[in-house]
């Protein structure tokens, strides 16, 4: 049984200038692992917002380019903003 492709693959491929299907499963794996890592880090479903989806694709881009070690430093402001937004939403609910 073939693995299911990630929901963001269609948006991610043109951004990465990948116009063939040979890397679909590898790119989907990068997107999935990025989604899981960010979900775990922030404790929120990253796919529930456009900002979350953007961070997933950016992290996957860094993975693709073997530069993951630079991602968290380069996106610390966006990650902090997402964490604060999530905290504010939880605080207003409780």
PyMOL commands that set and color helices and strands:
alter all, ss='L'
color gray80, all
select helices_A, chain A and resi 9-16+24-42+46-48+50-64+68-74+76-93
alter helices_A, ss='H'
color red, helices_A
deselect
rebuild
show_as cartoon
